[in-house]
Amino acid sequence: MSNYKVMIDDNFHYMEEDERRELGNYVSVEEALAACRGVVDAWLAANYKPGMSPAELIEQYKSFGDDPFIVALPGAPAEAKFSAWDYAAERAQDLCAGR
């Protein structure tokens, strides 16, 4: 039984719900969080360019990136909080420093 649904907004189409898409349903918070992190990680890796600073990458992410979030379905044992922007900011630091 699924307890959590991961949805993805498109930062380029901010507040346009018709641009929203569903990634999938998950039993546990941990699975839903891992799915959200994977979406952000994939976007950052695909859009990183050599020499790019963390600030440049996060600016691109906030303008054009995929913004996943978690919806707790009825009966879910707990709420699930995930800030894609906060996670992207952390990962941009790591990604740019490691290349």
C-alpha positions in Angstrom: 0.0 0.0 0.0 1.4 3.4 -1.0 1.6 6.1 1.7 3.4 8.8 -0.2 3.2 10.3 -3.7 6.0 12.2 -5.3 5.0 15.0 -7.6 7.3 17.2 -9.7 6.7 20.9 -10.5 8.8 22.6 -13.1 10.5 25.8 -11.8 10.3 27.3 -15.3 6.4 27.1 -15.1 6.1 28.2 -11.5 2.6 27.9 -10.1 1.3 26.3 -13.3 -0.4 23.1 -12.0 -1.0 21.8 -15.5 2.8 21.5 -15.9 2.9 19.3 -12.7 3.6 15.6 -13.2 3.6 12.5 -10.9 6.8 10.6 -10.4 5.4 7.7 -8.4 3.9 6.2 -5.2 6.0 5.0 -2.3 5.4 2.9 0.8 7.9 4.7 3.1 9.1 8.2 3.7 12.7 7.1 3.0 11.7 5.8 -0.5 9.9 9.1 -1.3 12.8 11.2 -0.1 15.3 9.1 -2.1 13.1 9.6 -5.2 13.1 13.4 -4.6 16.8 13.5 -4.1 17.3 11.5 -7.3 15.3 13.9 -9.4 17.3 16.9 -8.1 20.6 15.1 -8.4 19.9 14.1 -12.0 18.9 17.6 -13.0 22.0 19.1 -11.4 24.3 16.6 -13.0 22.7 17.1 -16.4 23.0 20.9 -16.2 26.4 21.3 -14.6 29.0 22.8 -16.9 32.7 22.7 -16.2 33.9 25.7 -14.2 30.3 26.6 -13.1 30.1 28.0 -9.6 27.6 26.6 -7.1 25.7 30.0 -7.3 25.4 29.7 -11.1 24.2 26.2 -10.9 21.6 26.9 -8.2 20.4 30.0 -10.1 19.8 27.8 -13.1 18.1 25.2 -11.0 15.7 27.7 -9.4 14.8 29.0 -12.9 14.5 25.8 -14.8 14.9 22.7 -12.6 12.6 20.0 -11.6 11.1 20.7 -8.1 9.9 17.4 -6.5 7.7 17.3 -3.4 6.0 14.7 -1.3 2.3 14.3 -0.7 1.3 12.2 2.3 -1.7 10.1 1.2 -4.6 9.4 3.5 -3.6 6.9 6.2 0.2 7.7 5.9 2.0 7.2 9.2 3.7 10.5 9.1 4.1 13.8 7.1 7.1 14.0 4.8 8.9 17.2 4.3 11.4 17.8 1.5 12.7 21.2 0.2 14.1 20.6 -3.3 15.7 24.1 -3.2 17.5 23.5 0.0 18.7 20.1 -1.1 19.8 21.5 -4.5 21.8 24.2 -2.8 23.7 21.6 -0.7 24.3 19.4 -3.7 25.4 22.2 -6.0 28.2 23.0 -3.5 29.3 19.3 -3.5 29.0 19.0 -7.3 30.9 22.1 -8.1 33.6 21.5 -5.6 34.2 17.9 -6.7 34.8 18.7 -10.4 
